[in-house]
Amino acid sequence: MTGHGNVVFNASERENLRNYLLAGGFLHIDDNYGMDPFVRTEIRKVFPEADLVELPTNHPIFHGKYKFKNGLPKDS
C-alpha cells in the first residue's frame, strides 16, 4: 500500500481487510509522503481490540532468508 496523505476505509473495506489479514493475508504499507498518521487511525478501526506495537529487531519476521540486524532497511 503506497500513496500520499489521507487514507480512509469505509465499513466494508475495514471488514474485508480484517478478514483478509485474520486469514493469513499480508499488508505492506510504505509510508510515502505522510500516510503514517492516517494509516494508523484506519488500522485501529480494523483492529479496535488490539494495540499497534513496533516489532523488536529480534522478531522472527526479520530473520527469514535475509538477516536485517537493525530491522527493515529505511530510506534516508
C-alpha positions in Angstrom: 0.0 0.0 0.0 1.5 3.3 -1.0 0.2 6.8 -1.6 0.2 10.3 -0.5 -1.6 11.6 2.6 -5.0 10.7 3.8 -6.2 7.1 3.9 -9.8 6.2 4.7 -11.5 2.8 4.7 -15.3 2.5 4.6 -17.0 -0.1 6.8 -17.0 -2.7 4.1 -13.3 -2.2 3.3 -12.4 -2.4 7.0 -14.3 -5.7 7.3 -12.7 -7.1 4.1 -9.2 -6.1 5.3 -9.8 -7.6 8.7 -11.0 -10.9 7.3 -8.1 -11.0 4.8 -5.5 -10.3 7.5 -7.0 -12.7 10.0 -7.0 -15.4 7.3 -3.2 -15.0 7.0 -3.1 -12.2 4.4 -0.2 -9.7 4.4 -0.4 -6.0 4.0 2.8 -4.0 3.4 2.4 -0.3 3.9 5.1 2.1 2.6 4.7 5.4 4.3 5.2 7.7 1.4 4.6 11.4 2.0 2.8 11.4 5.3 0.5 8.4 5.2 1.5 7.2 8.7 -0.9 9.1 11.0 -3.8 8.3 8.6 -3.0 4.6 8.2 -2.6 4.2 12.0 -6.0 5.7 12.6 -7.6 3.4 10.0 -5.8 0.2 11.1 -7.0 0.9 14.7 -10.5 0.8 13.3 -9.8 -2.5 11.6 -8.5 -4.0 14.8 -10.1 -1.9 17.6 -9.3 -4.5 20.2 -5.5 -4.5 19.6 -2.7 -2.1 20.1 -0.2 -1.3 17.4 3.3 -2.2 18.5 6.7 -1.9 16.9 8.3 -5.2 16.5 11.7 -5.6 18.0 14.7 -6.3 15.7 14.9 -9.8 17.1 11.4 -10.7 15.9 11.4 -13.8 13.7 9.9 -11.8 10.8 13.2 -10.0 10.4 15.2 -13.2 10.3 14.0 -15.3 7.5 16.1 -15.8 4.4 17.7 -12.4 4.7 19.0 -11.0 8.0 18.0 -7.5 9.0 20.2 -6.9 12.1 18.6 -3.5 12.7 15.1 -4.2 11.4 13.8 -3.4 7.9 16.0 -1.0 5.9 14.8 2.5 5.9 15.0 5.1 3.1 17.0 8.1 4.1 
